[in-house]
Amino acid sequence: MQTKDNQIIVVNNLYKTFNDNIHALNGVNISVNKGEVVTIIGPSGSGKSTLLRCMNLMEVPTSGNVFFKGEALHIKDKNINQLREKMGMVFQSFNLFPHLSVLENITLSPKLVLKMSDEKAKELGASLLNQVGLSDKIDSYPNQLSGGQKQRVAIARALAMNPDVMLFDEPTSALDPEMVGEVLQVMRNLANQGMTMVIVTHEMNFAKDVSDRVIFMAEGEIIEIGEPTQLFNKPKEVRTQTFLKRVLVK
């Protein structure tokens, strides 16, 4: 059951128009509850990534509001960076610092932002690398890693800030097919541990398996929201039905 007490993200009447008059979001309303896994699916260009990036104001909405743990997010607010620290973000393209080791990539923010001691940060980094199955890569550099390993390091880096919610923007789309599974397994483990997650993904079986709710978007609007069994097996909307027929392998 959704209640205001356990809502961690609330998106209210969100619009986003880019300079070339592209309407990326058209009045989107959603909420995400603590401990919930919400996946966002839909065709390319439907506004999925824009919505995710608006949740922590990496994209500034044209109008509407985003609330995080009951606080309205405003780009000029001095607290925006503090709030963002509690929203881990994992991108398609890893965004690791190439000149830093795996451990240094993970410990940089805890030391700079959280003022964590070097010793504590190293302990945390080693623990997180163990969690994502990369203890043996602690002293490696990004150019020595596969795509799947880089993405797992990126997840560990986001977790190092002890976030309240993790946002994943198509985390497997840049990976070779054989590397997708290792990243999805880390995400499954996070879901099993109760991490709140919002995931934009093209991995339909993964969405079906781990989600509490699935959102289908098209043309900047939410067309349908439902539990995975309902949305994948008995979608109510024609556009959802058409999309799933095209992407699901029978």
Biotite code that builds the C-alpha atoms (Angstrom):
import biotite.structure as struc

atoms = struc.array([
    struc.Atom([0.000, 0.000, 0.000], chain_id="A", res_id=1, res_name="MET", atom_name="CA", element="C"),
    struc.Atom([1.251, 3.480, -0.845], chain_id="A", res_id=2, res_name="GLN", atom_name="CA", element="C"),
    struc.Atom([1.171, 6.029, 1.933], chain_id="A", res_id=3, res_name="THR", atom_name="CA", element="C"),
    struc.Atom([2.733, 9.440, 2.213], chain_id="A", res_id=4, res_name="LYS", atom_name="CA", element="C"),
    struc.Atom([4.887, 8.126, 5.050], chain_id="A", res_id=5, res_name="ASP", atom_name="CA", element="C"),
    struc.Atom([6.782, 5.652, 2.889], chain_id="A", res_id=6, res_name="ASN", atom_name="CA", element="C"),
    struc.Atom([6.944, 7.636, -0.361], chain_id="A", res_id=7, res_name="GLN", atom_name="CA", element="C"),
    struc.Atom([10.593, 8.409, -1.089], chain_id="A", res_id=8, res_name="ILE", atom_name="CA", element="C"),
    struc.Atom([10.182, 10.086, -4.505], chain_id="A", res_id=9, res_name="ILE", atom_name="CA", element="C"),
    struc.Atom([7.073, 11.886, -5.717], chain_id="A", res_id=10, res_name="VAL", atom_name="CA", element="C"),
    struc.Atom([6.878, 13.337, -9.230], chain_id="A", res_id=11, res_name="VAL", atom_name="CA", element="C"),
    struc.Atom([4.024, 15.799, -9.656], chain_id="A", res_id=12, res_name="ASN", atom_name="CA", element="C"),
    struc.Atom([2.753, 17.013, -13.044], chain_id="A", res_id=13, res_name="ASN", atom_name="CA", element="C"),
    struc.Atom([6.219, 17.018, -14.623], chain_id="A", res_id=14, res_name="LEU", atom_name="CA", element="C"),
    struc.Atom([6.817, 18.608, -18.027], chain_id="A", res_id=15, res_name="TYR", atom_name="CA", element="C"),
    struc.Atom([10.105, 18.837, -19.899], chain_id="A", res_id=16, res_name="LYS", atom_name="CA", element="C"),
    struc.Atom([10.499, 20.641, -23.213], chain_id="A", res_id=17, res_name="THR", atom_name="CA", element="C"),
    struc.Atom([13.872, 20.940, -24.903], chain_id="A", res_id=18, res_name="PHE", atom_name="CA", element="C"),
    struc.Atom([15.017, 23.943, -26.929], chain_id="A", res_id=19, res_name="ASN", atom_name="CA", element="C"),
    struc.Atom([14.065, 22.393, -30.256], chain_id="A", res_id=20, res_name="ASP", atom_name="CA", element="C"),
    struc.Atom([10.471, 22.226, -29.005], chain_id="A", res_id=21, res_name="ASN", atom_name="CA", element="C"),
    struc.Atom([10.642, 18.511, -28.290], chain_id="A", res_id=22, res_name="ILE", atom_name="CA", element="C"),
    struc.Atom([8.166, 17.640, -25.553], chain_id="A", res_id=23, res_name="HIS", atom_name="CA", element="C"),
    struc.Atom([10.038, 14.936, -23.660], chain_id="A", res_id=24, res_name="ALA", atom_name="CA", element="C"),
    struc.Atom([7.649, 14.764, -20.693], chain_id="A", res_id=25, res_name="LEU", atom_name="CA", element="C"),
    struc.Atom([3.969, 15.674, -20.708], chain_id="A", res_id=26, res_name="ASN", atom_name="CA", element="C"),
    struc.Atom([2.458, 15.882, -17.236], chain_id="A", res_id=27, res_name="GLY", atom_name="CA", element="C"),
    struc.Atom([4.042, 12.848, -15.578], chain_id="A", res_id=28, res_name="VAL", atom_name="CA", element="C"),
    struc.Atom([2.880, 11.792, -12.104], chain_id="A", res_id=29, res_name="ASN", atom_name="CA", element="C"),
    struc.Atom([4.444, 8.921, -10.157], chain_id="A", res_id=30, res_name="ILE", atom_name="CA", element="C"),
    struc.Atom([5.562, 8.001, -6.669], chain_id="A", res_id=31, res_name="SER", atom_name="CA", element="C"),
    struc.Atom([8.180, 5.529, -5.503], chain_id="A", res_id=32, res_name="VAL", atom_name="CA", element="C"),
    struc.Atom([7.944, 3.898, -2.101], chain_id="A", res_id=33, res_name="ASN", atom_name="CA", element="C"),
    struc.Atom([10.758, 2.977, 0.253], chain_id="A", res_id=34, res_name="LYS", atom_name="CA", element="C"),
    struc.Atom([12.067, -0.509, -0.535], chain_id="A", res_id=35, res_name="GLY", atom_name="CA", element="C"),
    struc.Atom([10.264, -0.630, -3.875], chain_id="A", res_id=36, res_name="GLU", atom_name="CA", element="C"),
    struc.Atom([11.766, -1.597, -7.228], chain_id="A", res_id=37, res_name="VAL", atom_name="CA", element="C"),
    struc.Atom([10.153, 0.358, -10.065], chain_id="A", res_id=38, res_name="VAL", atom_name="CA", element="C"),
    struc.Atom([11.190, -0.302, -13.653], chain_id="A", res_id=39, res_name="THR", atom_name="CA", element="C"),
    struc.Atom([10.416, 2.038, -16.535], chain_id="A", res_id=40, res_name="ILE", atom_name="CA", element="C"),
    struc.Atom([10.040, 0.509, -19.987], chain_id="A", res_id=41, res_name="ILE", atom_name="CA", element="C"),
    struc.Atom([9.003, 1.846, -23.375], chain_id="A", res_id=42, res_name="GLY", atom_name="CA", element="C"),
    struc.Atom([10.270, 2.632, -26.867], chain_id="A", res_id=43, res_name="PRO", atom_name="CA", element="C"),
    struc.Atom([13.320, 4.784, -27.486], chain_id="A", res_id=44, res_name="SER", atom_name="CA", element="C"),
    struc.Atom([12.498, 8.470, -27.220], chain_id="A", res_id=45, res_name="GLY", atom_name="CA", element="C"),
    struc.Atom([9.553, 7.914, -24.892], chain_id="A", res_id=46, res_name="SER", atom_name="CA", element="C"),
    struc.Atom([11.005, 10.085, -22.100], chain_id="A", res_id=47, res_name="GLY", atom_name="CA", element="C"),
    struc.Atom([12.228, 7.303, -19.794], chain_id="A", res_id=48, res_name="LYS", atom_name="CA", element="C"),
    struc.Atom([15.756, 8.601, -19.244], chain_id="A", res_id=49, res_name="SER", atom_name="CA", element="C"),
    struc.Atom([14.573, 12.198, -19.101], chain_id="A", res_id=50, res_name="THR", atom_name="CA", element="C"),
    struc.Atom([12.168, 11.285, -16.309], chain_id="A", res_id=51, res_name="LEU", atom_name="CA", element="C"),
    struc.Atom([14.919, 9.505, -14.386], chain_id="A", res_id=52, res_name="LEU", atom_name="CA", element="C"),
    struc.Atom([17.314, 12.430, -14.780], chain_id="A", res_id=53, res_name="ARG", atom_name="CA", element="C"),
    struc.Atom([14.612, 14.857, -13.630], chain_id="A", res_id=54, res_name="CYS", atom_name="CA", element="C"),
    struc.Atom([14.266, 12.884, -10.403], chain_id="A", res_id=55, res_name="MET", atom_name="CA", element="C"),
    struc.Atom([17.577, 14.294, -9.148], chain_id="A", res_id=56, res_name="ASN", atom_name="CA", element="C"),
    struc.Atom([17.457, 17.443, -11.310], chain_id="A", res_id=57, res_name="LEU", atom_name="CA", element="C"),
    struc.Atom([20.270, 16.402, -13.629], chain_id="A", res_id=58, res_name="MET", atom_name="CA", element="C"),
    struc.Atom([17.639, 17.591, -16.092], chain_id="A", res_id=59, res_name="GLU", atom_name="CA", element="C"),
    struc.Atom([15.723, 20.622, -14.856], chain_id="A", res_id=60, res_name="VAL", atom_name="CA", element="C"),
    struc.Atom([11.974, 20.200, -15.463], chain_id="A", res_id=61, res_name="PRO", atom_name="CA", element="C"),
    struc.Atom([10.214, 22.868, -17.499], chain_id="A", res_id=62, res_name="THR", atom_name="CA", element="C"),
    struc.Atom([7.401, 22.742, -14.948], chain_id="A", res_id=63, res_name="SER", atom_name="CA", element="C"),
    struc.Atom([6.113, 20.505, -12.194], chain_id="A", res_id=64, res_name="GLY", atom_name="CA", element="C"),
    struc.Atom([7.705, 19.328, -8.972], chain_id="A", res_id=65, res_name="ASN", atom_name="CA", element="C"),
    struc.Atom([9.901, 16.529, -7.680], chain_id="A", res_id=66, res_name="VAL", atom_name="CA", element="C"),
    struc.Atom([9.813, 15.681, -3.982], chain_id="A", res_id=67, res_name="PHE", atom_name="CA", element="C"),
    struc.Atom([12.501, 13.568, -2.322], chain_id="A", res_id=68, res_name="PHE", atom_name="CA", element="C"),
    struc.Atom([11.745, 12.312, 1.186], chain_id="A", res_id=69, res_name="LYS", atom_name="CA", element="C"),
    struc.Atom([9.089, 15.003, 1.477], chain_id="A", res_id=70, res_name="GLY", atom_name="CA", element="C"),
    struc.Atom([11.298, 17.895, 0.358], chain_id="A", res_id=71, res_name="GLU", atom_name="CA", element="C"),
    struc.Atom([10.725, 19.726, -2.915], chain_id="A", res_id=72, res_name="ALA", atom_name="CA", element="C"),
    struc.Atom([13.861, 19.751, -5.056], chain_id="A", res_id=73, res_name="LEU", atom_name="CA", element="C"),
    struc.Atom([14.898, 23.126, -6.431], chain_id="A", res_id=74, res_name="HIS", atom_name="CA", element="C"),
    struc.Atom([18.013, 23.557, -8.548], chain_id="A", res_id=75, res_name="ILE", atom_name="CA", element="C"),
    struc.Atom([18.939, 26.800, -6.724], chain_id="A", res_id=76, res_name="LYS", atom_name="CA", element="C"),
    struc.Atom([18.436, 25.267, -3.303], chain_id="A", res_id=77, res_name="ASP", atom_name="CA", element="C"),
    struc.Atom([21.653, 25.036, -1.295], chain_id="A", res_id=78, res_name="LYS", atom_name="CA", element="C"),
    struc.Atom([20.569, 21.581, -0.112], chain_id="A", res_id=79, res_name="ASN", atom_name="CA", element="C"),
    struc.Atom([20.253, 20.076, -3.598], chain_id="A", res_id=80, res_name="ILE", atom_name="CA", element="C"),
    struc.Atom([23.725, 18.504, -3.532], chain_id="A", res_id=81, res_name="ASN", atom_name="CA", element="C"),
    struc.Atom([23.113, 17.045, -0.085], chain_id="A", res_id=82, res_name="GLN", atom_name="CA", element="C"),
    struc.Atom([19.875, 15.496, -1.315], chain_id="A", res_id=83, res_name="LEU", atom_name="CA", element="C"),
    struc.Atom([21.569, 14.193, -4.464], chain_id="A", res_id=84, res_name="ARG", atom_name="CA", element="C"),
    struc.Atom([24.144, 12.413, -2.304], chain_id="A", res_id=85, res_name="GLU", atom_name="CA", element="C"),
    struc.Atom([21.327, 10.165, -1.123], chain_id="A", res_id=86, res_name="LYS", atom_name="CA", element="C"),
    struc.Atom([20.292, 9.323, -4.710], chain_id="A", res_id=87, res_name="MET", atom_name="CA", element="C"),
    struc.Atom([22.839, 7.012, -6.291], chain_id="A", res_id=88, res_name="GLY", atom_name="CA", element="C"),
    struc.Atom([22.967, 7.264, -10.090], chain_id="A", res_id=89, res_name="MET", atom_name="CA", element="C"),
    struc.Atom([24.301, 4.631, -12.475], chain_id="A", res_id=90, res_name="VAL", atom_name="CA", element="C"),
    struc.Atom([24.631, 5.584, -16.144], chain_id="A", res_id=91, res_name="PHE", atom_name="CA", element="C"),
    struc.Atom([24.900, 3.685, -19.418], chain_id="A", res_id=92, res_name="GLN", atom_name="CA", element="C"),
    struc.Atom([28.505, 4.776, -19.896], chain_id="A", res_id=93, res_name="SER", atom_name="CA", element="C"),
    struc.Atom([30.049, 4.008, -16.457], chain_id="A", res_id=94, res_name="PHE", atom_name="CA", element="C"),
    struc.Atom([31.649, 7.497, -16.027], chain_id="A", res_id=95, res_name="ASN", atom_name="CA", element="C"),
    struc.Atom([34.641, 6.144, -14.107], chain_id="A", res_id=96, res_name="LEU", atom_name="CA", element="C"),
    struc.Atom([37.750, 8.306, -13.711], chain_id="A", res_id=97, res_name="PHE", atom_name="CA", element="C"),
    struc.Atom([40.333, 6.632, -15.972], chain_id="A", res_id=98, res_name="PRO", atom_name="CA", element="C"),
    struc.Atom([43.351, 7.915, -14.009], chain_id="A", res_id=99, res_name="HIS", atom_name="CA", element="C"),
    struc.Atom([42.104, 6.469, -10.703], chain_id="A", res_id=100, res_name="LEU", atom_name="CA", element="C"),
    struc.Atom([42.215, 2.852, -9.608], chain_id="A", res_id=101, res_name="SER", atom_name="CA", element="C"),
    struc.Atom([39.023, 0.915, -8.951], chain_id="A", res_id=102, res_name="VAL", atom_name="CA", element="C"),
    struc.Atom([39.391, 1.496, -5.213], chain_id="A", res_id=103, res_name="LEU", atom_name="CA", element="C"),
    struc.Atom([40.145, 5.199, -5.701], chain_id="A", res_id=104, res_name="GLU", atom_name="CA", element="C"),
    struc.Atom([37.059, 5.615, -7.898], chain_id="A", res_id=105, res_name="ASN", atom_name="CA", element="C"),
    struc.Atom([34.898, 4.172, -5.123], chain_id="A", res_id=106, res_name="ILE", atom_name="CA", element="C"),
    struc.Atom([36.495, 6.016, -2.192], chain_id="A", res_id=107, res_name="THR", atom_name="CA", element="C"),
    struc.Atom([36.812, 9.478, -3.744], chain_id="A", res_id=108, res_name="LEU", atom_name="CA", element="C"),
    struc.Atom([33.339, 10.782, -2.861], chain_id="A", res_id=109, res_name="SER", atom_name="CA", element="C"),
    struc.Atom([33.139, 9.266, 0.647], chain_id="A", res_id=110, res_name="PRO", atom_name="CA", element="C"),
    struc.Atom([36.441, 10.970, 1.496], chain_id="A", res_id=111, res_name="LYS", atom_name="CA", element="C"),
    struc.Atom([35.692, 14.309, -0.180], chain_id="A", res_id=112, res_name="LEU", atom_name="CA", element="C"),
    struc.Atom([32.004, 14.658, 0.621], chain_id="A", res_id=113, res_name="VAL", atom_name="CA", element="C"),
    struc.Atom([31.436, 12.552, 3.725], chain_id="A", res_id=114, res_name="LEU", atom_name="CA", element="C"),
    struc.Atom([34.895, 13.386, 5.157], chain_id="A", res_id=115, res_name="LYS", atom_name="CA", element="C"),
    struc.Atom([35.509, 9.679, 5.725], chain_id="A", res_id=116, res_name="MET", atom_name="CA", element="C"),
    struc.Atom([39.011, 8.744, 6.839], chain_id="A", res_id=117, res_name="SER", atom_name="CA", element="C"),
    struc.Atom([41.285, 7.033, 4.315], chain_id="A", res_id=118, res_name="ASP", atom_name="CA", element="C"),
    struc.Atom([41.275, 3.844, 6.358], chain_id="A", res_id=119, res_name="GLU", atom_name="CA", element="C"),
    struc.Atom([37.475, 3.726, 6.707], chain_id="A", res_id=120, res_name="LYS", atom_name="CA", element="C"),
    struc.Atom([37.002, 4.530, 3.028], chain_id="A", res_id=121, res_name="ALA", atom_name="CA", element="C"),
    struc.Atom([39.349, 1.707, 2.010], chain_id="A", res_id=122, res_name="LYS", atom_name="CA", element="C"),
    struc.Atom([37.459, -0.716, 4.264], chain_id="A", res_id=123, res_name="GLU", atom_name="CA", element="C"),
    struc.Atom([34.186, 0.387, 2.707], chain_id="A", res_id=124, res_name="LEU", atom_name="CA", element="C"),
    struc.Atom([35.581, 0.147, -0.822], chain_id="A", res_id=125, res_name="GLY", atom_name="CA", element="C"),
    struc.Atom([36.907, -3.362, -0.240], chain_id="A", res_id=126, res_name="ALA", atom_name="CA", element="C"),
    struc.Atom([33.555, -4.449, 1.226], chain_id="A", res_id=127, res_name="SER", atom_name="CA", element="C"),
    struc.Atom([31.607, -3.051, -1.729], chain_id="A", res_id=128, res_name="LEU", atom_name="CA", element="C"),
    struc.Atom([33.941, -4.648, -4.249], chain_id="A", res_id=129, res_name="LEU", atom_name="CA", element="C"),
    struc.Atom([33.378, -7.950, -2.515], chain_id="A", res_id=130, res_name="ASN", atom_name="CA", element="C"),
    struc.Atom([29.621, -7.325, -2.735], chain_id="A", res_id=131, res_name="GLN", atom_name="CA", element="C"),
    struc.Atom([29.788, -6.836, -6.510], chain_id="A", res_id=132, res_name="VAL", atom_name="CA", element="C"),
    struc.Atom([32.231, -9.726, -7.018], chain_id="A", res_id=133, res_name="GLY", atom_name="CA", element="C"),
    struc.Atom([35.316, -7.693, -7.904], chain_id="A", res_id=134, res_name="LEU", atom_name="CA", element="C"),
    struc.Atom([37.641, -8.042, -4.907], chain_id="A", res_id=135, res_name="SER", atom_name="CA", element="C"),
    struc.Atom([40.438, -9.126, -7.251], chain_id="A", res_id=136, res_name="ASP", atom_name="CA", element="C"),
    struc.Atom([40.195, -5.840, -9.214], chain_id="A", res_id=137, res_name="LYS", atom_name="CA", element="C"),
    struc.Atom([40.785, -3.486, -6.288], chain_id="A", res_id=138, res_name="ILE", atom_name="CA", element="C"),
    struc.Atom([44.061, -2.080, -7.695], chain_id="A", res_id=139, res_name="ASP", atom_name="CA", element="C"),
    struc.Atom([43.098, -2.289, -11.377], chain_id="A", res_id=140, res_name="SER", atom_name="CA", element="C"),
    struc.Atom([42.345, 0.708, -13.577], chain_id="A", res_id=141, res_name="TYR", atom_name="CA", element="C"),
    struc.Atom([39.197, 1.161, -15.692], chain_id="A", res_id=142, res_name="PRO", atom_name="CA", element="C"),
    struc.Atom([41.017, 0.430, -18.963], chain_id="A", res_id=143, res_name="ASN", atom_name="CA", element="C"),
    struc.Atom([41.902, -3.016, -17.586], chain_id="A", res_id=144, res_name="GLN", atom_name="CA", element="C"),
    struc.Atom([38.254, -3.926, -16.993], chain_id="A", res_id=145, res_name="LEU", atom_name="CA", element="C"),
    struc.Atom([35.495, -5.344, -19.173], chain_id="A", res_id=146, res_name="SER", atom_name="CA", element="C"),
    struc.Atom([32.317, -3.345, -19.659], chain_id="A", res_id=147, res_name="GLY", atom_name="CA", element="C"),
    struc.Atom([30.452, -5.475, -17.154], chain_id="A", res_id=148, res_name="GLY", atom_name="CA", element="C"),
    struc.Atom([33.203, -5.021, -14.579], chain_id="A", res_id=149, res_name="GLN", atom_name="CA", element="C"),
    struc.Atom([33.214, -1.248, -15.126], chain_id="A", res_id=150, res_name="LYS", atom_name="CA", element="C"),
    struc.Atom([29.469, -1.114, -14.546], chain_id="A", res_id=151, res_name="GLN", atom_name="CA", element="C"),
    struc.Atom([29.768, -3.140, -11.348], chain_id="A", res_id=152, res_name="ARG", atom_name="CA", element="C"),
    struc.Atom([32.426, -0.710, -10.123], chain_id="A", res_id=153, res_name="VAL", atom_name="CA", element="C"),
    struc.Atom([30.065, 2.153, -10.988], chain_id="A", res_id=154, res_name="ALA", atom_name="CA", element="C"),
    struc.Atom([27.356, 0.506, -8.884], chain_id="A", res_id=155, res_name="ILE", atom_name="CA", element="C"),
    struc.Atom([29.785, 0.050, -5.981], chain_id="A", res_id=156, res_name="ALA", atom_name="CA", element="C"),
    struc.Atom([30.793, 3.716, -6.298], chain_id="A", res_id=157, res_name="ARG", atom_name="CA", element="C"),
    struc.Atom([27.165, 4.827, -6.052], chain_id="A", res_id=158, res_name="ALA", atom_name="CA", element="C"),
    struc.Atom([26.576, 2.530, -3.054], chain_id="A", res_id=159, res_name="LEU", atom_name="CA", element="C"),
    struc.Atom([29.596, 4.025, -1.271], chain_id="A", res_id=160, res_name="ALA", atom_name="CA", element="C"),
    struc.Atom([27.542, 7.137, -0.495], chain_id="A", res_id=161, res_name="MET", atom_name="CA", element="C"),
    struc.Atom([24.965, 4.992, 1.348], chain_id="A", res_id=162, res_name="ASN", atom_name="CA", element="C"),
    struc.Atom([22.068, 6.236, -0.816], chain_id="A", res_id=163, res_name="PRO", atom_name="CA", element="C"),
    struc.Atom([18.391, 5.987, 0.067], chain_id="A", res_id=164, res_name="ASP", atom_name="CA", element="C"),
    struc.Atom([17.536, 5.205, -3.542], chain_id="A", res_id=165, res_name="VAL", atom_name="CA", element="C"),
    struc.Atom([19.428, 4.003, -6.615], chain_id="A", res_id=166, res_name="MET", atom_name="CA", element="C"),
    struc.Atom([18.603, 5.332, -10.086], chain_id="A", res_id=167, res_name="LEU", atom_name="CA", element="C"),
    struc.Atom([19.728, 3.180, -13.034], chain_id="A", res_id=168, res_name="PHE", atom_name="CA", element="C"),
    struc.Atom([19.658, 4.649, -16.546], chain_id="A", res_id=169, res_name="ASP", atom_name="CA", element="C"),
    struc.Atom([19.761, 1.666, -18.930], chain_id="A", res_id=170, res_name="GLU", atom_name="CA", element="C"),
    struc.Atom([22.757, 0.191, -17.072], chain_id="A", res_id=171, res_name="PRO", atom_name="CA", element="C"),
    struc.Atom([23.228, -2.727, -19.473], chain_id="A", res_id=172, res_name="THR", atom_name="CA", element="C"),
    struc.Atom([22.579, -1.076, -22.844], chain_id="A", res_id=173, res_name="SER", atom_name="CA", element="C"),
    struc.Atom([26.273, -0.415, -23.559], chain_id="A", res_id=174, res_name="ALA", atom_name="CA", element="C"),
    struc.Atom([27.351, -3.960, -22.650], chain_id="A", res_id=175, res_name="LEU", atom_name="CA", element="C"),
    struc.Atom([28.056, -6.980, -24.784], chain_id="A", res_id=176, res_name="ASP", atom_name="CA", element="C"),
    struc.Atom([25.314, -9.603, -24.272], chain_id="A", res_id=177, res_name="PRO", atom_name="CA", element="C"),
    struc.Atom([27.529, -11.961, -22.267], chain_id="A", res_id=178, res_name="GLU", atom_name="CA", element="C"),
    struc.Atom([28.261, -9.220, -19.739], chain_id="A", res_id=179, res_name="MET", atom_name="CA", element="C"),
    struc.Atom([24.660, -8.198, -19.111], chain_id="A", res_id=180, res_name="VAL", atom_name="CA", element="C"),
    struc.Atom([23.932, -11.032, -16.695], chain_id="A", res_id=181, res_name="GLY", atom_name="CA", element="C"),
    struc.Atom([26.699, -10.173, -14.238], chain_id="A", res_id=182, res_name="GLU", atom_name="CA", element="C"),
    struc.Atom([25.393, -6.611, -13.842], chain_id="A", res_id=183, res_name="VAL", atom_name="CA", element="C"),
    struc.Atom([21.758, -7.704, -13.550], chain_id="A", res_id=184, res_name="LEU", atom_name="CA", element="C"),
    struc.Atom([22.739, -10.199, -10.837], chain_id="A", res_id=185, res_name="GLN", atom_name="CA", element="C"),
    struc.Atom([24.253, -7.416, -8.736], chain_id="A", res_id=186, res_name="VAL", atom_name="CA", element="C"),
    struc.Atom([21.035, -5.450, -9.183], chain_id="A", res_id=187, res_name="MET", atom_name="CA", element="C"),
    struc.Atom([18.931, -8.493, -8.247], chain_id="A", res_id=188, res_name="ARG", atom_name="CA", element="C"),
    struc.Atom([20.956, -8.812, -5.060], chain_id="A", res_id=189, res_name="ASN", atom_name="CA", element="C"),
    struc.Atom([20.314, -5.158, -4.220], chain_id="A", res_id=190, res_name="LEU", atom_name="CA", element="C"),
    struc.Atom([16.591, -5.683, -4.782], chain_id="A", res_id=191, res_name="ALA", atom_name="CA", element="C"),
    struc.Atom([16.657, -8.711, -2.475], chain_id="A", res_id=192, res_name="ASN", atom_name="CA", element="C"),
    struc.Atom([18.363, -6.576, 0.180], chain_id="A", res_id=193, res_name="GLN", atom_name="CA", element="C"),
    struc.Atom([15.505, -4.056, 0.062], chain_id="A", res_id=194, res_name="GLY", atom_name="CA", element="C"),
    struc.Atom([17.240, -1.231, -1.812], chain_id="A", res_id=195, res_name="MET", atom_name="CA", element="C"),
    struc.Atom([14.830, 1.291, -3.321], chain_id="A", res_id=196, res_name="THR", atom_name="CA", element="C"),
    struc.Atom([15.497, 1.368, -7.049], chain_id="A", res_id=197, res_name="MET", atom_name="CA", element="C"),
    struc.Atom([14.157, 3.092, -10.142], chain_id="A", res_id=198, res_name="VAL", atom_name="CA", element="C"),
    struc.Atom([15.442, 1.391, -13.276], chain_id="A", res_id=199, res_name="ILE", atom_name="CA", element="C"),
    struc.Atom([15.124, 2.394, -16.921], chain_id="A", res_id=200, res_name="VAL", atom_name="CA", element="C"),
    struc.Atom([15.741, -0.818, -18.830], chain_id="A", res_id=201, res_name="THR", atom_name="CA", element="C"),
    struc.Atom([15.207, -2.766, -22.046], chain_id="A", res_id=202, res_name="HIS", atom_name="CA", element="C"),
    struc.Atom([15.699, -6.065, -20.189], chain_id="A", res_id=203, res_name="GLU", atom_name="CA", element="C"),
    struc.Atom([12.098, -7.255, -20.048], chain_id="A", res_id=204, res_name="MET", atom_name="CA", element="C"),
    struc.Atom([12.687, -10.541, -18.238], chain_id="A", res_id=205, res_name="ASN", atom_name="CA", element="C"),
    struc.Atom([14.675, -8.722, -15.580], chain_id="A", res_id=206, res_name="PHE", atom_name="CA", element="C"),
    struc.Atom([11.889, -6.142, -15.196], chain_id="A", res_id=207, res_name="ALA", atom_name="CA", element="C"),
    struc.Atom([9.352, -8.940, -14.873], chain_id="A", res_id=208, res_name="LYS", atom_name="CA", element="C"),
    struc.Atom([11.412, -10.756, -12.229], chain_id="A", res_id=209, res_name="ASP", atom_name="CA", element="C"),
    struc.Atom([12.543, -7.970, -9.889], chain_id="A", res_id=210, res_name="VAL", atom_name="CA", element="C"),
    struc.Atom([9.922, -5.213, -10.125], chain_id="A", res_id=211, res_name="SER", atom_name="CA", element="C"),
    struc.Atom([7.237, -4.372, -7.650], chain_id="A", res_id=212, res_name="ASP", atom_name="CA", element="C"),
    struc.Atom([5.720, -2.124, -10.308], chain_id="A", res_id=213, res_name="ARG", atom_name="CA", element="C"),
    struc.Atom([6.419, -1.551, -13.991], chain_id="A", res_id=214, res_name="VAL", atom_name="CA", element="C"),
    struc.Atom([5.784, 1.747, -15.762], chain_id="A", res_id=215, res_name="ILE", atom_name="CA", element="C"),
    struc.Atom([5.227, 1.794, -19.513], chain_id="A", res_id=216, res_name="PHE", atom_name="CA", element="C"),
    struc.Atom([5.941, 5.152, -21.170], chain_id="A", res_id=217, res_name="MET", atom_name="CA", element="C"),
    struc.Atom([5.343, 6.408, -24.697], chain_id="A", res_id=218, res_name="ALA", atom_name="CA", element="C"),
    struc.Atom([5.625, 9.912, -26.181], chain_id="A", res_id=219, res_name="GLU", atom_name="CA", element="C"),
    struc.Atom([6.483, 11.520, -22.859], chain_id="A", res_id=220, res_name="GLY", atom_name="CA", element="C"),
    struc.Atom([3.510, 10.092, -20.989], chain_id="A", res_id=221, res_name="GLU", atom_name="CA", element="C"),
    struc.Atom([2.876, 7.244, -18.606], chain_id="A", res_id=222, res_name="ILE", atom_name="CA", element="C"),
    struc.Atom([0.529, 4.946, -20.483], chain_id="A", res_id=223, res_name="ILE", atom_name="CA", element="C"),
    struc.Atom([0.209, 2.183, -17.919], chain_id="A", res_id=224, res_name="GLU", atom_name="CA", element="C"),
    struc.Atom([1.466, 1.221, -14.463], chain_id="A", res_id=225, res_name="ILE", atom_name="CA", element="C"),
    struc.Atom([1.010, -2.231, -13.010], chain_id="A", res_id=226, res_name="GLY", atom_name="CA", element="C"),
    struc.Atom([2.473, -5.162, -11.178], chain_id="A", res_id=227, res_name="GLU", atom_name="CA", element="C"),
    struc.Atom([4.748, -7.183, -13.490], chain_id="A", res_id=228, res_name="PRO", atom_name="CA", element="C"),
    struc.Atom([2.407, -10.159, -13.825], chain_id="A", res_id=229, res_name="THR", atom_name="CA", element="C"),
    struc.Atom([-0.498, -7.938, -14.813], chain_id="A", res_id=230, res_name="GLN", atom_name="CA", element="C"),
    struc.Atom([1.391, -5.568, -17.103], chain_id="A", res_id=231, res_name="LEU", atom_name="CA", element="C"),
    struc.Atom([3.363, -8.201, -18.992], chain_id="A", res_id=232, res_name="PHE", atom_name="CA", element="C"),
    struc.Atom([0.674, -10.867, -19.196], chain_id="A", res_id=233, res_name="ASN", atom_name="CA", element="C"),
    struc.Atom([-2.523, -8.817, -19.430], chain_id="A", res_id=234, res_name="LYS", atom_name="CA", element="C"),
    struc.Atom([-1.696, -5.218, -20.379], chain_id="A", res_id=235, res_name="PRO", atom_name="CA", element="C"),
    struc.Atom([-4.775, -3.018, -20.450], chain_id="A", res_id=236, res_name="LYS", atom_name="CA", element="C"),
    struc.Atom([-3.667, -0.377, -22.937], chain_id="A", res_id=237, res_name="GLU", atom_name="CA", element="C"),
    struc.Atom([-3.335, -0.958, -26.674], chain_id="A", res_id=238, res_name="VAL", atom_name="CA", element="C"),
    struc.Atom([0.010, 0.855, -26.847], chain_id="A", res_id=239, res_name="ARG", atom_name="CA", element="C"),
    struc.Atom([1.393, -1.367, -24.087], chain_id="A", res_id=240, res_name="THR", atom_name="CA", element="C"),
    struc.Atom([0.118, -4.466, -25.869], chain_id="A", res_id=241, res_name="GLN", atom_name="CA", element="C"),
    struc.Atom([1.682, -3.378, -29.166], chain_id="A", res_id=242, res_name="THR", atom_name="CA", element="C"),
    struc.Atom([5.052, -2.607, -27.570], chain_id="A", res_id=243, res_name="PHE", atom_name="CA", element="C"),
    struc.Atom([5.240, -5.879, -25.663], chain_id="A", res_id=244, res_name="LEU", atom_name="CA", element="C"),
    struc.Atom([4.290, -7.931, -28.707], chain_id="A", res_id=245, res_name="LYS", atom_name="CA", element="C"),
    struc.Atom([7.196, -6.363, -30.514], chain_id="A", res_id=246, res_name="ARG", atom_name="CA", element="C"),
    struc.Atom([9.857, -6.803, -27.805], chain_id="A", res_id=247, res_name="VAL", atom_name="CA", element="C"),
    struc.Atom([8.925, -10.011, -26.019], chain_id="A", res_id=248, res_name="LEU", atom_name="CA", element="C"),
    struc.Atom([10.354, -13.202, -27.453], chain_id="A", res_id=249, res_name="VAL", atom_name="CA", element="C"),
    struc.Atom([7.687, -15.863, -27.450], chain_id="A", res_id=250, res_name="LYS", atom_name="CA", element="C"),
])
